[in-house]
Amino acid sequence: MANNIGLFFNTSKNTRSFAEVLAQVQEYLASKYSTLITDNPEEQRQQITAYIAKYLNDYSLGVEGMDHEALIDKLYTEMAEFSFLTPYLFASDVEEININSWKDTKITYADGRVVPSKERFQSPQHAVDVVRRLLHKSGMILDNSQKVLGIELFAGAQALWLRGEDGLSPATRAVYDRIRQAIPPVDQDVVMHPLMVQADELADRDFTKISDGQRQRVLLARAVCQQPEIILLDEPTSFLDIKGKIELLTILRQLAQEKQVAVIVSLHELELAQKIADTVVCVSPQGVSGVMTPKDAFAAENIRTLYRLTKEQYEALYGPQPEREPERGPAKQEPPRFEHYIRSGQKLLRCGYTTGTCAALGAAGAARLLLTGKAPESVGLRTPKGIVVEVAPIYCRKTAAGAQCAIRKDGGDDVDVTTGLPVIADITLLPDAPGQVTIDGGPGVGRVTKPGLDQPVGQAAINHVPRRMITDALHAEAEAAGYDGGFDVMISIEGGEEAAKRTFNPHIGVEGGLSVLGTSGIVEPMSQQAVLDTVQLEIHQAALREQSPKRLILAPGNYGLDYLAQNLPEYSSIPVVKCSNFMGDALDMAAAEQFAEVLLVGHIGKLVKLAGGIMNTHSRMADCRTELFCTHAALCGASQATCRALMDAATTDACLDILDAENLREPVLESLLQAIQLHLDRRVAGAFRVGAVLFSNQAGPLGQTETAAQLLQSWQKKEQ
């Protein structure tokens, strides 16, 4: 029968990657058949493979280079067995499987060979899932909070050793054997080198019966035996007594000095770091320092400032300071942290300040240093929103041409790739140019490459509001100092070029760095405004490009873009804008830009909500997908049982499967499309013609509204 099934299977019709097919099959089986799968191991494989075969046939799915039966077998192995480990687990000549990481698995054979597996897990989570499945099979669980038989969890890594015939766990093996696992047989003589963490006296001891400090030494020996160039340790002294800490750190210093190994250690114990480190990087909530010498890093003023310690707290760690600091009058208070909050439901969320505010603050600080000769401990200004921001600069220093001041961007509780980046203002005085302020962008600030943005093509992407804020701040500093000249300003953002790759900037026409933005000067966390601003900008740019009649395609996300590229390539000349979940807002923006024809192209999971008049499709706003399917199925004569099944379905694809079983897909989709068209027409109120195209990642094209069909037909004629 399997051979006959293969005759009707056409992999060329819908070829995907194995990972994509696996994800689809898993979702399909979980949503439709999870409660039907038998517990009988003999029947389970036959049942699951039959379900897999049905799904692959129904959707003509295939993977390049794999025939139908091989694909079914691999899918079953991934879902119900132990991925690529399965053949090794049942091989008679395999003694041990060593999972060092998700992409590093080594096989130990009975003859002593240790061979890296050519295959690897798809991700760290995939490895954990397989390990959990193995442990479940043996009646154990994976618990990150404690050690389990055969499992070691340390430094964020998860390793599993599985024994073959005798079933013994490495946890019962001698220390010597534990270390020996890490190295090839030809190098076994290095295991007990005297420098190997002083572990020779532990060689024959049971690994489970030695102290935590001794275990740390053994695991370190295991790493050292592999002759690494770099050893990275995260909190290696945790849970060790003082003797164990001293022993371990002494060994690490020996490795660095005698074996020329680069040892990188993260420590919370500052006093230990002071004694072992050659170079130091300090990390605190206030930021990350540069690379320093121990003398500079552990200087009283640095430690006290970085970690906000009082003199008493510092001396509790390091003892009395050798020299009493001279009296400097009353202690200067640190500038307050920017504290402004908005309410979101039952939570208070802290606001931040924009890159534009940072640029203006930095310009003010650098100008003050030039005009007064003193670096300010804090700088402040009133933002366009009327809220005062006062912060301490990261640094403020003179340069060969003038002065520069760096302000760290703070997005508050908002998720922002720019948070933490230093925004740097370089200021040069122009004494012969009264009142003049010239502003340009340096490294990390992008350049405008497309029309329609706030600044002309070729200019630095510093918007007009930040430019005005910088100018006003400099004029205020000049007035306070009695200075009549002008200023030349260069704004840079450290790390801006790399951060910009994770923004919309390259797409909208800002190249080489970030934009200096902000109309209010304040960042409101969890705000949707940034996304809406981007959508509006892209629609505006599309309007500038399009000739009469103006045509536009809106897609909620990448699925829509992929569908357009694969199924409607003939319309590639029509501008496409990603509108996220903001369908209604995007339609309003299109009306404002006087578009004549707009087409929405999206996954049914998003666009089906339009049938209920829901124009913000985010799940937290409304998630009535199955309710809409149920309602329209009932209108088309579906039974109560079918309606109940639709209400209980986990996904829209599952709804389609239920409708297929009852031969109701076509009438229900037609009913939904009519409702979608109705609500779209109501929203645009005659401003333009609008339609929608629906698809599914699994089922492909699902249909289009009447207006959408008309638009596509007319567009095709124009494209020809």
ZAMARGU-4260 file (C-alpha; in steps of 0.2 Angstrom, whole numbers, plus 5000, padded with zeros to 4 digits):
<rodrens>
0) 5000/5000/5000 | 5014/5012/5004 | 5021/5010/4986 | 5004/5014/4979 | 5003/5030/4990
5) 5019/5035/4983 | 5012/5035/4966 | 5000/5049/4970 | 5012/5060/4980 | 5020/5074/4970
10) 5034/5082/4980 | 5037/5095/4966 | 5020/5103/4969 | 5025/5110/4986 | 5043/5107/4991
15) 5048/5114/5008 | 5063/5113/5020 | 5062/5098/5032 | 5060/5110/5047 | 5045/5118/5039
20) 5037/5102/5035 | 5040/5095/5053 | 5033/5111/5061 | 5017/5109/5050 | 5015/5091/5053
25) 5017/5093/5072 | 5004/5107/5073 | 4992/5096/5062 | 4994/5081/5073 | 4993/5090/5089
30) 4977/5100/5085 | 4968/5085/5076 | 4974/5068/5082 | 4982/5070/5099 | 4968/5063/5109
35) 4966/5049/5097 | 4983/5041/5097 | 4984/5024/5106 | 4996/5020/5120 | 5000/5003/5113
40) 5018/5005/5106 | 5015/4992/5093 | 5000/5001/5086 | 5006/5019/5089 | 5019/5019/5075
45) 5007/5013/5062 | 4994/5025/5067 | 5005/5040/5068 | 5014/5036/5051 | 4996/5035/5043
50) 4992/5052/5049 | 5008/5059/5043 | 5006/5051/5026 | 4988/5058/5025 | 4994/5076/5029
55) 5008/5075/5016 | 4996/5068/5002 | 4983/5081/5006 | 4994/5096/5005 | 5007/5088/4992
60) 5021/5092/5004 | 5038/5086/5000 | 5057/5089/5004 | 5070/5090/4991 | 5081/5075/4990
65) 5069/5064/5000 | 5056/5051/4994 | 5039/5050/5001 | 5043/5035/5013 | 5060/5042/5019
70) 5051/5058/5023 | 5038/5049/5033 | 5051/5039/5043 | 5061/5054/5047 | 5046/5064/5053
75) 5041/5050/5064 | 5058/5048/5071 | 5059/5067/5075 | 5041/5067/5083 | 5040/5050/5092
80) 5058/5044/5094 | 5075/5051/5097 | 5079/5061/5081 | 5096/5056/5073 | 5101/5047/5089
85) 5089/5033/5086 | 5100/5022/5076 | 5115/5024/5089 | 5104/5020/5103 | 5100/5003/5097
90) 5117/4999/5089 | 5126/4985/5097 | 5144/4993/5094 | 5140/5010/5102 | 5145/5011/5120
95) 5141/5029/5124 | 5133/5045/5116 | 5140/5061/5122 | 5129/5077/5119 | 5141/5091/5123
100) 5129/5104/5115 | 5115/5105/5103 | 5128/5106/5088 | 5141/5094/5095 | 5137/5076/5098
105) 5151/5062/5099 | 5149/5044/5098 | 5160/5032/5108 | 5161/5015/5100 | 5166/4998/5109
110) 5183/4998/5101 | 5188/5015/5109 | 5184/5026/5094 | 5176/5043/5098 | 5168/5050/5082
115) 5158/5066/5080 | 5141/5064/5073 | 5139/5071/5056 | 5121/5076/5061 | 5116/5089/5074
120) 5100/5095/5082 | 5091/5109/5074 | 5092/5121/5089 | 5096/5120/5108 | 5078/5118/5112
125) 5077/5103/5100 | 5091/5095/5109 | 5082/5098/5126 | 5066/5090/5119 | 5075/5075/5113
130) 5084/5073/5130 | 5068/5075/5139 | 5060/5061/5128 | 5074/5050/5132 | 5073/5053/5151
135) 5054/5051/5150 | 5057/5034/5142 | 5068/5029/5157 | 5056/5036/5170 | 5067/5052/5174
140) 5065/5070/5171 | 5076/5085/5166 | 5077/5098/5180 | 5088/5112/5179 | 5088/5115/5198
145) 5097/5099/5202 | 5108/5085/5196 | 5099/5070/5190 | 5106/5053/5186 | 5117/5054/5170
150) 5114/5073/5169 | 5125/5087/5173 | 5120/5105/5171 | 5133/5118/5172 | 5138/5135/5165
155) 5121/5135/5155 | 5126/5119/5145 | 5116/5103/5146 | 5126/5087/5143 | 5119/5069/5143
160) 5129/5053/5143 | 5120/5037/5139 | 5128/5020/5143 | 5125/5005/5132 | 5124/4987/5137
165) 5128/4989/5156 | 5116/5003/5158 | 5128/5012/5171 | 5128/5031/5172 | 5144/5040/5171
170) 5139/5047/5188 | 5145/5031/5195 | 5161/5031/5187 | 5178/5035/5194 | 5185/5053/5192
175) 5199/5047/5181 | 5186/5040/5169 | 5176/5056/5170 | 5191/5066/5164 | 5196/5053/5151
180) 5180/5055/5142 | 5186/5072/5136 | 5201/5067/5126 | 5206/5054/5112 | 5214/5038/5118
185) 5231/5043/5111 | 5232/5057/5123 | 5227/5048/5139 | 5244/5051/5147 | 5240/5069/5150
190) 5225/5065/5161 | 5234/5066/5177 | 5247/5079/5173 | 5252/5088/5190 | 5245/5104/5183
195) 5228/5096/5180 | 5220/5105/5194 | 5228/5095/5207 | 5216/5081/5204 | 5228/5066/5205
200) 5223/5061/5222 | 5205/5060/5216 | 5208/5048/5202 | 5200/5033/5209 | 5186/5042/5219
205) 5168/5041/5215 | 5163/5057/5206 | 5146/5058/5216 | 5155/5057/5233 | 5168/5071/5232
210) 5165/5089/5237 | 5158/5103/5226 | 5175/5111/5225 | 5183/5094/5220 | 5170/5092/5207
215) 5174/5110/5200 | 5192/5104/5199 | 5188/5088/5190 | 5176/5097/5177 | 5190/5110/5174
220) 5202/5096/5171 | 5191/5089/5158 | 5191/5105/5149 | 5210/5108/5151 | 5213/5090/5144
225) 5206/5096/5127 | 5220/5109/5126 | 5209/5124/5123 | 5216/5141/5119 | 5202/5150/5129
230) 5192/5144/5144 | 5176/5154/5149 | 5169/5151/5166 | 5153/5159/5173 | 5153/5161/5192
235) 5165/5146/5195 | 5167/5150/5213 | 5148/5149/5217 | 5144/5137/5231 | 5162/5134/5236
240) 5169/5137/5253 | 5184/5149/5255 | 5197/5135/5253 | 5189/5129/5237 | 5188/5146/5230
245) 5207/5150/5233 | 5212/5133/5226 | 5202/5135/5210 | 5208/5153/5207 | 5226/5148/5210
250) 5224/5134/5197 | 5216/5147/5185 | 5231/5159/5187 | 5243/5144/5184 | 5234/5139/5168
255) 5235/5157/5162 | 5254/5160/5166 | 5261/5142/5163 | 5250/5135/5149 | 5246/5152/5141
260) 5228/5149/5141 | 5216/5164/5140 | 5205/5162/5155 | 5189/5173/5156 | 5180/5173/5172
265) 5164/5181/5178 | 5163/5184/5197 | 5152/5193/5209 | 5166/5193/5222 | 5175/5209/5219
270) 5189/5205/5232 | 5193/5188/5222 | 5193/5197/5205 | 5205/5210/5212 | 5218/5196/5217
275) 5217/5185/5201 | 5213/5197/5186 | 5226/5204/5174 | 5212/5215/5166 | 5195/5219/5172
280) 5178/5224/5164 | 5165/5230/5177 | 5147/5227/5174 | 5133/5236/5184 | 5115/5242/5181
285) 5123/5259/5176 | 5133/5251/5162 | 5148/5242/5156 | 5166/5249/5159 | 5180/5248/5146
290) 5194/5236/5149 | 5204/5242/5164 | 5219/5237/5174 | 5215/5230/5191 | 5223/5246/5199
295) 5211/5257/5190 | 5196/5245/5191 | 5197/5243/5210 | 5201/5261/5214 | 5189/5267/5227
300) 5181/5281/5217 | 5178/5268/5203 | 5170/5254/5213 | 5160/5266/5224 | 5153/5275/5209
305) 5150/5260/5199 | 5141/5250/5212 | 5134/5265/5222 | 5143/5260/5238 | 5145/5271/5253
310) 5163/5274/5261 | 5158/5262/5275 | 5152/5248/5262 | 5168/5250/5252 | 5179/5248/5267
315) 5169/5233/5273 | 5176/5224/5257 | 5193/5232/5255 | 5197/5239/5273 | 5201/5257/5277
320) 5208/5267/5263 | 5227/5271/5264 | 5224/5289/5263 | 5210/5300/5270 | 5202/5309/5256
325) 5203/5328/5259 | 5188/5337/5264 | 5178/5343/5249 | 5163/5351/5258 | 5146/5343/5257
330) 5144/5327/5247 | 5137/5330/5230 | 5121/5321/5226 | 5120/5310/5211 | 5108/5317/5197
335) 5092/5308/5200 | 5087/5294/5188 | 5075/5299/5175 | 5058/5295/5184 | 5042/5297/5174
340) 5029/5284/5173 | 5013/5280/5163 | 5000/5268/5168 | 4997/5252/5158 | 4982/5242/5165
345) 4987/5238/5183 | 5006/5242/5180 | 5016/5258/5180 | 5029/5258/5166 | 5044/5270/5167
350) 5047/5281/5152 | 5063/5284/5144 | 5070/5298/5132 | 5074/5298/5114 | 5090/5299/5104
355) 5085/5317/5100 | 5085/5321/5118 | 5102/5312/5121 | 5109/5322/5106 | 5103/5339/5113
360) 5109/5335/5131 | 5126/5329/5124 | 5127/5346/5114 | 5123/5356/5130 | 5136/5347/5140
365) 5150/5349/5127 | 5146/5367/5125 | 5146/5370/5143 | 5164/5363/5145 | 5170/5374/5131
370) 5162/5389/5137 | 5165/5388/5156 | 5180/5376/5156 | 5171/5364/5168 | 5164/5347/5164
375) 5146/5347/5170 | 5141/5333/5182 | 5124/5333/5175 | 5114/5341/5160 | 5096/5344/5159
380) 5083/5351/5147 | 5064/5353/5145 | 5058/5341/5131 | 5044/5347/5119 | 5032/5337/5129
385) 5036/5348/5144 | 5045/5335/5154 | 5062/5339/5161 | 5076/5326/5158 | 5092/5328/5169
390) 5105/5315/5167 | 5124/5312/5171 | 5135/5311/5155 | 5145/5295/5152 | 5159/5307/5149
395) 5162/5325/5145 | 5180/5329/5138 | 5190/5341/5127 | 5196/5336/5110 | 5208/5343/5098
400) 5195/5353/5090 | 5183/5357/5104 | 5174/5345/5116 | 5163/5330/5116 | 5149/5324/5128
405) 5141/5306/5128 | 5124/5303/5135 | 5118/5285/5137 | 5101/5282/5128 | 5088/5276/5140
410) 5072/5269/5133 | 5064/5266/5150 | 5053/5250/5150 | 5051/5251/5131 | 5059/5237/5121
415) 5071/5247/5110 | 5087/5242/5101 | 5095/5259/5105 | 5093/5258/5124 | 5111/5258/5132
420) 5120/5265/5116 | 5130/5281/5119 | 5124/5296/5109 | 5139/5307/5107 | 5139/5326/5103
425) 5156/5334/5096 | 5155/5353/5097 | 5167/5365/5089 | 5165/5384/5092 | 5162/5396/5078
430) 5166/5413/5085 | 5164/5422/5069 | 5146/5415/5065 | 5135/5423/5078 | 5120/5412/5082
435) 5124/5399/5069 | 5122/5381/5072 | 5127/5368/5059 | 5122/5350/5063 | 5128/5334/5054
440) 5129/5315/5058 | 5145/5305/5062 | 5148/5286/5064 | 5132/5277/5069 | 5120/5290/5062
445) 5112/5285/5046 | 5110/5295/5029 | 5094/5298/5020 | 5093/5289/5003 | 5075/5289/4998
450) 5063/5304/4997 | 5048/5307/5008 | 5058/5306/5025 | 5059/5320/5037 | 5076/5326/5030
455) 5081/5328/5011 | 5091/5314/5002 | 5109/5315/5007 | 5107/5323/5024 | 5110/5315/5041
460) 5095/5306/5048 | 5093/5319/5062 | 5075/5324/5061 | 5069/5342/5063 | 5063/5341/5081
465) 5080/5335/5087 | 5088/5348/5077 | 5078/5361/5085 | 5081/5354/5102 | 5100/5354/5099
470) 5099/5372/5093 | 5089/5378/5107 | 5100/5369/5120 | 5116/5377/5112 | 5108/5395/5112
475) 5104/5393/5130 | 5122/5388/5135 | 5128/5402/5124 | 5117/5415/5133 | 5122/5409/5150
480) 5140/5410/5146 | 5139/5427/5137 | 5145/5419/5121 | 5140/5427/5104 | 5147/5415/5092
485) 5140/5399/5084 | 5142/5380/5085 | 5147/5366/5073 | 5139/5350/5079 | 5143/5332/5075
490) 5131/5318/5082 | 5137/5300/5083 | 5130/5285/5090 | 5142/5271/5096 | 5136/5254/5090
495) 5123/5263/5079 | 5127/5255/5062 | 5125/5237/5069 | 5109/5242/5079 | 5102/5249/5063
500) 5102/5232/5055 | 5088/5227/5067 | 5077/5241/5063 | 5066/5247/5048 | 5079/5260/5043
505) 5087/5250/5028 | 5069/5247/5022 | 5063/5265/5023 | 5079/5273/5016 | 5091/5277/5030
510) 5107/5268/5027 | 5123/5266/5038 | 5116/5269/5055 | 5101/5274/5066 | 5090/5289/5065
515) 5090/5303/5078 | 5072/5304/5082 | 5058/5310/5094 | 5044/5323/5092 | 5041/5323/5110
520) 5058/5319/5117 | 5051/5306/5128 | 5049/5287/5125 | 5032/5280/5131 | 5035/5261/5134
525) 5025/5248/5125 | 5019/5262/5114 | 5012/5257/5097 | 5016/5274/5090 | 5033/5269/5083
530) 5026/5255/5072 | 5012/5267/5066 | 5024/5280/5062 | 5034/5268/5052 | 5018/5262/5043
535) 5013/5280/5039 | 5030/5284/5032 | 5031/5269/5021 | 5013/5273/5014 | 5018/5291/5011
540) 5034/5285/5002 | 5023/5273/4991 | 5011/5288/4987 | 5026/5298/4981 | 5031/5284/4969
545) 5015/5279/4962 | 5007/5287/4947 | 4988/5289/4944 | 4978/5279/4948 | 4988/5276/4965
550) 4988/5257/4969 | 4994/5250/4985 | 4996/5232/4993 | 4995/5230/5012 | 5002/5214/5020
555) 5002/5211/5039 | 5019/5203/5039 | 5032/5192/5031 | 5019/5178/5027 | 5010/5190/5015
560) 5026/5196/5007 | 5031/5178/5004 | 5014/5174/4997 | 5015/5189/4985 | 5032/5184/4979
565) 5028/5166/4975 | 5010/5167/4969 | 5008/5185/4962 | 5025/5190/4955 | 5016/5199/4941
570) 5012/5213/4953 | 5029/5216/4959 | 5029/5234/4952 | 5015/5239/4964 | 5021/5246/4981
575) 5019/5234/4996 | 5019/5240/5014 | 5019/5229/5030 | 5005/5236/5041 | 5007/5223/5055
580) 4991/5222/5065 | 4985/5239/5061 | 4973/5236/5046 | 4961/5250/5050 | 4975/5263/5053
585) 4984/5258/5037 | 4968/5260/5027 | 4965/5277/5035 | 4983/5282/5030 | 4980/5276/5013
590) 4964/5287/5011 | 4974/5302/5018 | 4987/5299/5004 | 4973/5298/4991 | 4976/5280/4985
595) 4963/5274/4973 | 4965/5255/4974 | 4971/5245/4989 | 4973/5226/4991 | 4975/5217/5007
600) 4985/5201/5006 | 4986/5191/5022 | 4985/5174/5031 | 4968/5169/5035 | 4973/5169/5054
605) 4974/5188/5053 | 4962/5193/5039 | 4947/5182/5045 | 4945/5194/5060 | 4940/5207/5047
610) 4924/5197/5045 | 4919/5203/5062 | 4924/5221/5059 | 4940/5220/5069 | 4953/5231/5062
615) 4967/5229/5075 | 4971/5210/5073 | 4983/5208/5088 | 4977/5193/5098 | 4977/5204/5114
620) 4964/5215/5106 | 4953/5201/5099 | 4955/5183/5095 | 4938/5177/5088 | 4945/5167/5073
625) 4936/5151/5078 | 4920/5160/5083 | 4919/5168/5066 | 4922/5151/5057 | 4908/5144/5068
630) 4896/5158/5065 | 4898/5157/5046 | 4898/5138/5046 | 4881/5138/5055 | 4874/5151/5042
635) 4879/5138/5029 | 4870/5124/5038 | 4884/5115/5048 | 4878/5103/5062 | 4880/5107/5080
640) 4894/5094/5081 | 4904/5103/5067 | 4901/5120/5075 | 4907/5113/5092 | 4923/5106/5083
645) 4926/5123/5075 | 4925/5132/5092 | 4937/5120/5100 | 4950/5120/5085 | 4967/5127/5089
650) 4971/5135/5073 | 4962/5141/5057 | 4971/5127/5047 | 4962/5115/5059 | 4946/5124/5055
655) 4949/5121/5037 | 4952/5103/5040 | 4935/5101/5049 | 4926/5111/5035 | 4934/5099/5022
660) 4928/5084/5031 | 4910/5091/5030 | 4912/5098/5012 | 4909/5115/5019 | 4925/5124/5015
665) 4919/5133/4999 | 4903/5140/5006 | 4910/5145/5022 | 4925/5154/5015 | 4913/5163/5002
670) 4902/5169/5017 | 4918/5175/5026 | 4924/5184/5011 | 4908/5193/5009 | 4908/5199/5027
675) 4926/5205/5025 | 4922/5215/5010 | 4907/5223/5019 | 4918/5229/5034 | 4932/5235/5022
680) 4920/5245/5012 | 4912/5252/5029 | 4930/5257/5035 | 4935/5266/5019 | 4918/5274/5016
685) 4921/5276/4998 | 4938/5284/4998 | 4945/5271/4987 | 4942/5253/4981 | 4948/5240/4993
690) 4948/5221/4993 | 4957/5206/5002 | 4966/5190/4997 | 4967/5176/5009 | 4979/5161/5010
695) 4985/5148/5022 | 5003/5142/5023 | 4997/5124/5023 | 4982/5125/5011 | 4989/5139/4999
700) 4976/5151/4991 | 4959/5151/4999 | 4950/5165/4990 | 4947/5183/4987 | 4934/5196/4989
705) 4924/5202/4974 | 4933/5218/4974 | 4950/5210/4975 | 4946/5199/4960 | 4941/5215/4950
710) 4957/5224/4956 | 4968/5210/4951 | 4961/5208/4934 | 4962/5227/4930 | 4980/5227/4937
715) 4985/5213/4926 | 4979/5222/4911 | 4989/5237/4916 | 5005/5227/4919 | 5004/5219/4902
</rodrens>
